[in-house]
Amino acid sequence: MALDLLPVVPAACCSPRTRAAITEQAAVDLSRVLKALADPARLRLLSLIAAHDGSEACVCDLTDPVGLSQPTVSHHLKVLVDAGLITRDKRGVWAYYALVPGALEAVTHQLGTHLTAGAAA
């Protein structure tokens, strides 16, 4: 006796996308900034810079408050510069660091645009 089998129609396993996902390059760029922010010493340095007049501070003003050696502080500051969060201005023997206007807001905008459920494409 032969059985007549009905054809199997695969059901959709996932819901369709309703907005654009983050591009590969945007994910790489955003992850670099988030990695820079994911360190307590670097967050503290950003806060110290922001707390100074004009959101600018000399490296000499940043070493003692974080309790780290000058080379370690300089390394953390370089990571923040490379991530585009602060700028470095050499004045004589001292380096001054300033927040990049809008840089932190841009990070939160990227997160809101690409990683929250209610964002539009």
C-alpha positions as CSV (number, residue, x, y, z in Angstrom):
1,M,0.0,0.0,0.0
2,A,1.5,3.4,-1.1
3,L,1.1,6.5,1.0
4,D,0.3,9.8,-0.7
5,L,2.3,12.4,1.1
6,L,1.5,16.1,0.9
7,P,4.4,18.4,-0.1
8,V,6.1,20.0,2.8
9,V,6.1,23.8,2.7
10,P,8.7,25.3,4.9
11,A,7.4,27.9,7.3
12,A,9.3,31.2,7.7
13,C,11.5,30.8,10.8
14,C,12.1,34.5,11.4
15,S,10.2,37.7,11.2
16,P,11.3,40.1,8.5
17,R,13.5,43.1,9.2
18,T,11.6,46.3,9.4
19,R,14.6,48.7,9.4
20,A,18.2,48.8,8.2
21,A,20.8,47.0,10.4
22,I,24.1,48.5,11.2
23,T,26.7,48.1,8.4
24,E,29.9,46.1,8.9
25,Q,32.0,49.3,8.8
26,A,29.8,51.2,11.2
27,A,29.9,48.2,13.6
28,V,33.7,48.2,13.5
29,D,33.9,51.9,14.1
30,L,31.4,51.8,16.9
31,S,33.0,48.9,18.6
32,R,36.4,50.7,18.6
33,V,34.8,53.6,20.4
34,L,32.9,51.4,22.8
35,K,36.2,49.4,23.6
36,A,37.8,52.7,24.4
37,L,35.0,53.6,26.7
38,A,34.9,50.2,28.4
39,D,37.7,51.0,30.8
40,P,37.2,52.6,34.2
41,A,40.4,54.7,34.0
42,R,39.4,56.0,30.6
43,L,35.9,56.9,31.7
44,R,37.5,58.7,34.7
45,L,39.9,60.6,32.4
46,L,37.0,61.7,30.2
47,S,35.1,62.9,33.3
48,L,38.2,64.8,34.6
49,I,38.7,66.5,31.2
50,A,35.0,67.4,31.0
51,A,35.2,68.8,34.6
52,H,38.0,71.3,33.7
53,D,37.3,74.8,32.4
54,G,36.6,74.6,28.7
55,S,36.5,70.8,28.8
56,E,40.3,70.9,28.4
57,A,43.0,69.6,30.8
58,C,46.8,69.3,30.8
59,V,48.1,65.8,31.2
60,C,49.8,67.0,34.4
61,D,46.4,67.6,35.9
62,L,45.2,64.1,35.1
63,T,47.8,61.8,36.5
64,D,47.3,62.2,40.2
65,P,43.5,62.0,40.3
66,V,43.4,58.6,38.6
67,G,46.3,57.2,40.7
68,L,48.2,55.8,37.7
69,S,51.7,56.4,36.4
70,Q,52.2,59.1,33.7
71,P,53.0,56.5,31.0
72,T,49.8,54.6,31.8
73,V,47.7,57.7,31.7
74,S,49.4,58.7,28.4
75,H,48.5,55.3,27.0
76,H,44.8,55.6,28.0
77,L,44.7,59.1,26.6
78,K,46.1,57.9,23.3
79,V,43.4,55.2,23.1
80,L,40.8,58.0,23.6
81,V,42.4,60.2,21.0
82,D,42.5,57.3,18.5
83,A,38.8,56.6,19.2
84,G,38.0,60.2,18.3
85,L,36.7,61.1,21.7
86,I,39.4,63.7,22.7
87,T,42.0,65.8,20.9
88,R,45.7,66.3,21.9
89,D,47.4,69.7,21.6
90,K,51.1,69.9,22.4
91,R,52.1,73.2,24.1
92,G,55.8,73.4,24.9
93,V,56.5,70.4,27.1
94,W,52.9,69.7,28.1
95,A,50.1,68.1,26.2
96,Y,46.5,69.3,26.6
97,Y,43.5,67.1,26.0
98,A,40.0,68.3,25.1
99,L,36.7,66.6,24.5
100,V,35.7,66.4,20.8
101,P,32.5,68.4,20.7
102,G,29.6,66.0,20.0
103,A,31.7,62.8,20.1
104,L,29.8,61.2,23.0
105,E,26.5,62.3,21.7
106,A,27.4,60.7,18.4
107,V,28.0,57.4,20.2
108,T,24.7,57.5,21.9
109,H,23.0,58.4,18.7
110,Q,24.6,55.4,16.9
111,L,23.5,53.1,19.7
112,G,20.0,54.5,19.6
113,T,19.8,54.3,15.8
114,H,21.1,50.8,15.4
115,L,20.5,48.9,18.6
116,T,17.1,49.9,20.0
117,A,13.8,48.3,19.0
118,G,11.9,51.5,18.3
119,A,14.4,53.2,16.0
120,A,13.4,54.0,12.4
121,A,15.5,53.1,9.4
